[in-house]
Amino acid sequence: MSTSWLVTGAAGQLGTDLQTVLADRPGDSVTAVGRDRLDLTDEAGVRSVVREWLDGSAGRRPVLVNAAAYTAVDAAETDEATAELVNGAAPGWLAQELAGRGRLVHVSTDYVFDGAATEPYAVDDEPAPRTAYGRTKLAGERAVAAAGGDAVVVRTAWVYAAHGSNFVRTMLRLEAERDTVSVVADQTGSPTWSADLARGLVQAASSDVTGLLHATNSGATTWHGLARAVFELSGADPARVLPTSTDAFPRPAHRPAYSVLDPVGWTSAGLTALPPWHESLRACLAQLGALRP
């Protein structure tokens, strides 16, 4: 049976890459919606869009991938009510509409944890968010679970893409603009290429796995280590990237010191492991035309 896909967050990094991946699936239909068509603060509007799409999916398997989120981590500290609607309530509305009618893949985050660990977080480790963003994303996970439908929640972290605004593209820009760049060296995570994540989410959506999974590129580094890798792979001197501490860049929202997620559940479910982060960074830079021999 062919699939009818609904992708939210269409203009975002992940939403864009999901559309690219889904374009290679002949026979499937893809509907991608952004804020102009789907206001995740409007319950009636959300339900209406999903019902209309479901009604038009006759004869196909309906799958919704929710790549939309309130991702302004610092802004959420003073606008938690809006973040709660987008990240917390809206996933529940989506899941309720799909229950018994279709499948939901919902994207969550490492920010549901406190960042105090010293080894990768397992899916069943107790969440302890320290930010408004993390609290609202955790609320979204729980709302999806409470709806009781055919759904999988996928936590990821440190996402970047060959398009949009992200850390990797910022480092490429700063390399051209500055002699040196100071980057925090006391936060550890797994840089995750959106293109890899999109392929993984489509595979997960096409499977029958449910519950909670972790998906990132494999391996771990610091932001400083990632910046050095960007410089080195683009032909610049990595010594121009200077280490600094989180305290040197005070922000309204707490940044987790450790964000590595254990993907064992992902591979145990028969899903393909995402490549090592350094390998995927190389591929992203090649796509950008920034990779140097």
N, C-alpha and C positions, 0 to 999 in steps of 0.2 A: 504494500500500500504506500502511496506517496504521502508526503507530509505537507501540512499547511503550517508555515512558521509565522509567528508574530515576534518581532524583535523590538523591545523598548530601548530608549536611549540611543536612537538611531544615529545621532550626530556625534556621539562620544567616541573615544578611542576604541573601546571594545565593540560597541554597536557597529561602527564602521567596518571593523575586521570581521565581525560575524556575517555581515552582508556579503563581504568578499568570499568567505568560505562557502556560504550557502548558494552563491551564484554558480558554483560548480556542481550543483545537485540537480540535474535535469529531471523534470517531472514534478518537482516540488514547487510550491508557491511560497513567496516570501513577502510579508508585509512588514515594513519597518516604520516605526513612529517615533517622533521626537516630541519636544515640549509643545510644539504648535498644534499637535493632534491629541496628545495625551498629557493632561495636567494631573500629575500624581498627587496633588493636594485636593482634587475634586473627586470625591467618591462616586457620585452619580455619573460623572463623565467617564471615569475609569471603567466602571461596570458596563456602561453603554458601548464603549469602544470594544471591549473584550467580547461582549455578547454579539455585536455585529460581526466581528471577525469569526467567532465560533459558528454563527449561522451560515456564514459564507464558506465554511470549511467542509461542507458535506462531501463525503466520499474520500476525504483525506484525514490523516491522523493529525490532530491539532497539537502543536508544541509552541509554548510561549517561553522565550528566553528573556528574563528581566535583567537587562544590562543598565537600566536607569537607576540613578541614585543621587542623593544630595551629598556630594563629595568634598565640599568646601569645609575641610576639617576645622579650621580656625573659626570660620564664620558660624559654624554650628554651635559654638560655645555661647553665643549670644542670640541665636535663632533656633534653639532646640525644638520649638514647637513646629516650625516648618520642616526641619529635618525629621522629626518624628512622623509627620504625615507621609513624607516621601519614602523614607527608609523603613519606617516601622509599620504604619497602617496600610499603605498602598500594597505592599507585597501580600498582605492578608486578603485584601479585596481581590487581587488577581487570583490567589490560590482558591478562594471561595468560589469564584466564577468558574474556575477550571475543574473543580472537584467533580468527578464523575463524568466529565466531558472531554478533558484533555490533559496534557502533561505540562508541568512548570519546571523550568530550570532557573533558579534564583541565585544571583551572585552576591556573596557576602565578603567579609574582610577579616584580616588579622587583628584589626583594632578591637575585636570583641574580647581579646585577651589583654592582660595588664603589661605584658612585655618584660616581666621579671624573670622569665624562665632562662635556663642555660642549656636546654636541649629542645629539639623541635616539639611544638605543640601537637598533641594528638586530638582527633575530633571529639573525643569524650573528655578532654580536660575541661575543668570548670571555667567558664568565661568570667572575666572580671574587668569589664571595660572601664577606662579611666577618662574617657572623653564623651562629649555629647554625641559625636559621630558614632563611636563604638556602641554606646547605649542604644541608639536608634537602630543601628544595623542588627544588633542582637534582638531587639524587639521584632524586627522584620523576620528573622529566622524563626522565632517562636510563633509568629502569626501564620507563617507558611505551614509549620508543623501542626498547628491547631486546626487548620482547615481540613486536614485529613485526606487530601487528595493524592494523586500521582505526582510527586514532586521530589526534586533533589536540590539541596542547597550546597553551593560550592564556594568555599572561602578561598580567597587568593590574596596576593600582597605585591606591593612595589611594581605596579603595572606601568609599562611605558609602551610607546608605539612609534612607528615611522611617521606618524602624523599627529597633529594636535599639540597641546602644551604638556610637556612632561620632562622629567629629570634628564634623560639622555639627550633630548634635543636642546635643552637649556645648556648642558655642558658643551655641546658642539658650538653653540653660539658664544658662550663665554670664552672658549678656547681662542676664538677669532678676535675677541674684544679685549682680553686682559692678558697681562704677563703671567699672573698667578691667580689661582682660584682656591679659596678655603672651603673645605667640605668636612662635615662631621664624620668622625671616625669611631664614634661610640654607639652607633645604632647598627644592628646586624639583621639582615633579611635576605630574601631570595628574589632578585630582580626577575620580573616575569614579562616576557614579550607578549603583547596583546594578541598577535597573530597566532602564537602557539596556544594561548588560552582559548581563543575563539574556536580553533580546531578541536581542542579538548572538550569544550562545552557542547559542541555539536555531536561529538561522539557520545558523550554522556547522555545527551538528550535522546539519541537514537537507541540507547540501551534501555534496560528495565530497572536500572539501579535507582534506589530511592534513599532518602535520609540525608546525611551530612557527609560531605567530602572536602578534602583539601587539594588544591591544584596550584602549583607554582612551578617555574623552571627549577631544576634540581641544583643543589649546591647553595652556598651562602657567601655573602661578603658584606662589607660596610658600604655606606654611601661614598665614603672616601675611596674604597676599593673599586666601586663601580665607576666613579669619575676617572680614576687612573686608567681603568681599562678602556673607557671611551677615548681618552687622550691617546693612549698607546695604539689602539687599533686604527685611529684616524690619522696616525703619523706624527702626533705631537709628543713632546717630552712629558711623560707622566710625573716627573719630578716637579712640574709646575703646579700640581695639585697638592695643596698643603693640608695636613690634618688639623682639625679643630674639634671642639667639643659641642655637645648639644647646648650647654649653658651659654656658649658664645652667640647663639641665635635664639634668644627667648621668643616663644610663640604662645598664643593664648591656649592652644590645646597641647596636652602632653603627647610626646612622641615615644612610642615603645622602644626600649633599648634592644629588645630581641623579638623578632617577628617571624622566625622560621617556622613553617608549618610542615608537619609530618604527612607525606602523601601516601602512606602505606594502604590506606583504605581505597584510594583511587586505583592503584595497580591491582589490589586484591579483587576489585570489582571487574577486572579484565580490561580496564581502560589503559590506553597507551601513556606511559610516563612522558611528561614534558621534557624536552632536551635540557642539558646543562646550561646554566644561565650565560656563561661566557660564549658558548657556541651560538646561542640565539642572539646575543648582542652583536656578534660578528655578522650574522645574517641580516639583522635590522640595519646596521651601518652600511652593509652592501646595498640594501634596498634604497637607502638614502643617498648612495653615491659617495659616502664618506669613508669607506674602508680603504686603507692604504696598505700596499704590500709590505 
